[in-house]
Amino acid sequence: MAGKQNKADVLRIAATHMILILFALIAVFPVWQVVNISLRPGDQLLSTSLELIPQNATVNNYVRLFTEREFVRWLSNSALVSLTVTLSGVLFASMAGYGFSRFRFVGKKIGLLSLLTTQMFPGTMLLLPMYIMLINLGLINSYLGIVVVYSATALPFCIWTMKGYYDTIPISLEEAARIDGCTQMSAFYRVILPLAAPALVITALFSFMSAWSEYIVAAQILQDADLWTLPIGLKSFESSMSTEWGLYGAASIVVMIPVVVLFLALSRWLVSGLTLGSVKG
């Protein structure tokens, strides 16, 4: 009986690994296709070959991307916008979440409900009112305008994340700091904020991703080609008659690298930040 049980366990583990490998291949296949297209010569872009590395593979598309197009400008524009949105998201969400978690004030429940309600609607529904607001403020076709829109759409989720995490931190830690002579603000910065590092990482990642890969809002607000971010720049590779798939593939791979590196570097904070703020007590 023990032998049959061990054999069944081995078969179950093998089947599980086979299923996981299958799904991993399904997930990796699109990425491999993009890499394959980016390495193909210009006369092989329509090839249906499934070779791991295409014949006569070349990095010419990557060279053209940096030498013949304004890719570096688009990259720097996206980096500037994304980092600004990330910093503003972390700054405002960390303080707003702390206020909702620790203080009682008039309109607290309505404020939390309003933040939650905004998550029920897609960001495109807010595009028209925000566009009108930016026109009235004179912020159309400016970095500040697009930073305001990105921050406004990302902050509700970030505030809820920070508020949920602050709820898991015992108030007694702040009370001990106050007894030792800290003010409310210094206790927040010296005690609570360092403990909330995982939630801050979640907030930073979400804010960064909200700005890094967004296209619809950027296409409406940034009208000057010198202000284009990466999604708008990549869209310029398309035309009514043809699409430069080689450049498209090369640019997609380069754009993906910072995001992958960021997730790998912050992965341990990412896991704890997603789980520890989910329960209270």
C-alpha positions as CSV (number, residue, x, y, z in Angstrom):
1,M,0.0,0.0,0.0
2,A,2.8,2.4,0.9
3,G,4.4,1.7,-2.5
4,K,1.2,2.5,-4.4
5,Q,0.7,5.6,-2.3
6,N,4.3,6.9,-3.1
7,K,3.7,6.1,-6.8
8,A,0.5,8.1,-6.8
9,D,2.2,11.0,-5.1
10,V,5.0,11.0,-7.7
11,L,2.4,10.9,-10.5
12,R,0.5,13.8,-8.9
13,I,3.6,15.9,-8.5
14,A,4.7,15.1,-12.1
15,A,1.3,16.1,-13.4
16,T,1.4,19.3,-11.4
17,H,4.8,20.2,-12.8
18,M,3.7,19.5,-16.4
19,I,0.7,21.8,-16.0
20,L,2.9,24.5,-14.5
21,I,5.4,24.2,-17.3
22,L,2.6,24.4,-19.9
23,F,1.2,27.6,-18.4
24,A,4.7,29.0,-18.1
25,L,5.3,28.4,-21.8
26,I,2.0,30.0,-22.7
27,A,3.0,33.1,-20.7
28,V,6.5,33.3,-22.2
29,F,5.5,32.6,-25.8
30,P,4.3,36.2,-26.6
31,V,7.5,37.7,-25.1
32,W,9.6,35.3,-27.1
33,Q,7.6,36.3,-30.3
34,V,8.3,40.0,-29.7
35,V,12.0,39.3,-29.1
36,N,12.1,37.1,-32.3
37,I,10.4,39.9,-34.4
38,S,12.9,42.5,-33.0
39,L,15.8,40.4,-34.2
40,R,14.5,39.6,-37.7
41,P,16.0,41.3,-40.8
42,G,13.6,43.6,-42.7
43,D,12.7,41.0,-45.3
44,Q,11.7,38.4,-42.8
45,L,9.1,40.2,-40.6
46,L,6.2,38.3,-42.1
47,S,7.9,34.9,-41.5
48,T,5.8,32.2,-39.7
49,S,8.9,30.2,-38.6
50,L,9.0,29.1,-35.0
51,E,12.8,29.1,-34.7
52,L,14.1,30.2,-31.3
53,I,16.5,32.6,-33.0
54,P,15.6,33.8,-36.6
55,Q,18.0,33.2,-39.4
56,N,20.4,36.2,-40.1
57,A,19.4,37.7,-36.7
58,T,20.4,41.3,-36.3
59,V,20.2,44.1,-33.8
60,N,19.7,46.6,-36.5
61,N,16.2,47.4,-35.2
62,Y,17.7,48.4,-31.8
63,V,20.4,50.5,-33.5
64,R,17.8,52.3,-35.6
65,L,15.6,52.8,-32.6
66,F,18.2,54.9,-30.8
67,T,19.8,56.6,-33.8
68,E,17.0,57.3,-36.3
69,R,14.1,57.9,-33.9
70,E,13.5,60.1,-30.9
71,F,13.3,57.1,-28.6
72,V,15.7,58.5,-26.0
73,R,13.6,61.7,-25.7
74,W,10.4,59.6,-25.3
75,L,12.2,57.4,-22.7
76,S,13.3,60.5,-20.7
77,N,9.9,62.1,-20.9
78,S,8.2,58.9,-19.6
79,A,10.8,58.5,-16.9
80,L,10.3,62.1,-15.7
81,V,6.5,61.8,-15.7
82,S,6.5,58.4,-14.1
83,L,8.9,59.3,-11.3
84,T,7.0,62.5,-10.5
85,V,3.7,60.6,-10.3
86,T,5.4,58.0,-8.1
87,L,6.8,60.5,-5.7
88,S,3.6,62.4,-5.5
89,G,1.6,59.2,-5.0
90,V,3.9,58.0,-2.2
91,L,3.9,61.4,-0.5
92,F,0.1,62.1,-0.6
93,A,-1.1,58.5,-0.1
94,S,1.2,57.9,2.9
95,M,-0.2,61.0,4.7
96,A,-3.8,60.7,3.6
97,G,-3.9,57.0,4.5
98,Y,-2.5,57.8,7.9
99,G,-5.1,60.4,8.5
100,F,-7.9,58.0,7.6
101,S,-6.5,55.3,9.7
102,R,-5.7,57.2,12.9
103,F,-8.0,60.2,13.2
104,R,-11.7,60.7,13.6
105,F,-13.1,63.7,11.7
106,V,-16.3,64.8,10.1
107,G,-16.7,63.3,6.6
108,K,-14.3,60.4,7.2
109,K,-16.7,57.6,6.2
110,I,-18.0,59.7,3.2
111,G,-14.4,60.3,2.1
112,L,-13.5,56.6,2.3
113,L,-16.7,55.7,0.4
114,S,-15.9,58.3,-2.2
115,L,-12.4,56.9,-2.7
116,L,-13.8,53.4,-3.1
117,T,-16.5,54.6,-5.5
118,T,-14.0,56.0,-7.9
119,Q,-12.5,52.6,-8.4
120,M,-15.8,51.4,-9.9
121,F,-15.4,53.5,-13.0
122,P,-12.8,53.3,-15.7
123,G,-10.3,56.1,-16.0
124,T,-11.5,57.0,-19.5
125,M,-14.9,58.2,-18.0
126,L,-13.0,60.9,-16.1
127,L,-11.1,62.0,-19.2
128,L,-13.6,64.6,-20.4
129,P,-14.1,66.4,-17.1
130,M,-10.3,66.3,-16.4
131,Y,-9.6,67.6,-19.9
132,I,-12.0,70.5,-19.4
133,M,-10.4,71.2,-16.0
134,L,-6.9,71.2,-17.5
135,I,-8.1,73.6,-20.2
136,N,-9.4,76.0,-17.6
137,L,-6.1,75.8,-15.7
138,G,-4.0,76.2,-18.8
139,L,-2.2,72.8,-18.3
140,I,-3.0,71.2,-21.6
141,N,0.1,70.1,-23.5
142,S,2.3,70.1,-20.3
143,Y,4.0,67.7,-18.0
144,L,2.2,69.2,-15.0
145,G,-1.2,68.5,-16.6
146,I,-0.6,64.8,-17.3
147,V,1.0,64.4,-13.8
148,V,-2.1,65.8,-12.2
149,V,-4.4,63.4,-14.1
150,Y,-2.2,60.3,-13.4
151,S,-1.9,61.2,-9.8
152,A,-5.6,61.8,-9.4
153,T,-6.5,58.4,-10.9
154,A,-3.9,56.5,-8.9
155,L,-4.3,58.1,-5.5
156,P,-7.6,56.5,-4.5
157,F,-6.2,53.0,-4.7
158,C,-3.0,54.0,-3.0
159,I,-4.7,55.7,-0.1
160,W,-6.8,52.6,0.5
161,T,-3.7,50.5,0.4
162,M,-1.9,52.7,2.9
163,K,-4.9,53.0,5.2
164,G,-5.3,49.2,5.3
165,Y,-1.7,48.7,6.2
166,Y,-1.6,51.4,8.9
167,D,-4.6,49.7,10.5
168,T,-2.3,46.6,11.1
169,I,0.3,48.7,13.0
170,P,-0.5,48.9,16.7
171,I,-1.3,52.4,18.0
172,S,0.8,51.5,21.1
173,L,3.9,52.1,19.1
174,E,3.0,55.7,18.5
175,E,1.9,56.1,22.2
176,A,5.3,54.8,23.3
177,A,7.1,57.3,20.9
178,R,4.9,60.1,22.3
179,I,5.9,59.2,25.8
180,D,9.6,59.4,24.8
181,G,9.0,62.9,23.6
182,C,8.1,62.6,19.9
183,T,5.3,64.7,18.4
184,Q,2.5,63.2,16.4
185,M,4.4,64.1,13.2
186,S,7.8,62.8,14.3
187,A,6.3,59.6,15.6
188,F,4.7,59.1,12.1
189,Y,8.0,59.7,10.3
190,R,10.3,57.9,12.7
191,V,8.2,54.9,13.8
192,I,5.1,54.3,11.6
193,L,6.5,55.2,8.1
194,P,9.5,52.8,8.3
195,L,7.2,50.0,9.4
196,A,4.9,50.7,6.4
197,A,7.7,50.3,3.9
198,P,6.0,47.3,2.1
199,A,2.9,49.3,1.6
200,L,4.9,52.2,0.3
201,V,6.5,49.9,-2.2
202,I,3.1,48.8,-3.4
203,T,2.0,52.5,-3.7
204,A,5.2,53.3,-5.6
205,L,4.9,50.4,-8.1
206,F,1.2,51.1,-8.8
207,S,1.8,54.8,-9.3
208,F,4.8,54.1,-11.6
209,M,2.9,51.6,-13.7
210,S,-0.1,53.9,-14.0
211,A,2.1,56.5,-15.7
212,W,4.7,54.3,-17.5
213,S,2.4,52.4,-19.9
214,E,-0.7,54.7,-20.2
215,Y,-1.6,55.9,-23.7
216,I,-5.2,57.3,-24.0
217,V,-4.8,60.2,-21.6
218,A,-1.3,61.1,-22.8
219,A,-2.5,61.1,-26.4
220,Q,-5.2,63.7,-25.6
221,I,-3.1,66.0,-23.4
222,L,0.4,65.9,-24.9
223,Q,0.1,67.4,-28.4
224,D,3.6,68.6,-28.9
225,A,5.9,65.8,-30.3
226,D,8.7,67.0,-28.0
227,L,6.6,66.0,-25.0
228,W,5.6,62.6,-26.2
229,T,5.9,59.7,-23.8
230,L,6.8,56.1,-24.8
231,P,3.3,54.9,-25.5
232,I,2.6,57.8,-27.9
233,G,6.1,57.4,-29.5
234,L,5.5,53.7,-30.1
235,K,2.2,54.5,-31.7
236,S,4.0,56.6,-34.2
237,F,5.5,53.4,-35.7
238,E,2.0,52.7,-37.1
239,S,0.6,54.2,-40.2
240,S,-2.4,53.7,-42.4
241,M,-0.4,51.7,-45.0
242,S,2.2,49.9,-42.9
243,T,3.6,49.2,-39.5
244,E,7.3,49.1,-38.6
245,W,7.1,45.8,-36.7
246,G,10.8,45.5,-36.2
247,L,11.1,48.8,-34.4
248,Y,7.9,48.1,-32.6
249,G,9.3,44.8,-31.2
250,A,12.7,46.4,-30.3
251,A,11.0,49.3,-28.5
252,S,8.6,47.0,-26.6
253,I,11.6,44.9,-25.2
254,V,13.5,48.0,-24.2
255,V,10.4,49.5,-22.5
256,M,9.8,46.3,-20.6
257,I,13.3,46.1,-19.1
258,P,12.9,48.8,-16.5
259,V,9.6,47.4,-15.3
260,V,11.0,43.9,-15.0
261,V,14.1,45.1,-13.1
262,L,11.9,47.1,-10.8
263,F,9.6,44.2,-9.9
264,L,12.5,41.9,-9.4
265,A,14.3,44.3,-7.1
266,L,11.2,45.0,-5.0
267,S,9.7,41.5,-5.1
268,R,10.2,40.7,-1.5
269,W,8.5,43.9,-0.4
270,L,5.8,43.3,-3.0
271,V,4.6,40.0,-1.4
272,S,4.6,41.3,2.1
273,G,3.0,44.5,1.2
274,L,0.1,42.7,-0.5
275,T,-0.6,40.4,2.4
276,L,0.1,42.2,5.6
277,G,-2.4,45.0,5.0
278,S,-5.2,42.6,4.2
279,V,-6.2,41.9,7.8
280,K,-6.5,43.9,11.0
281,G,-5.1,42.8,14.4
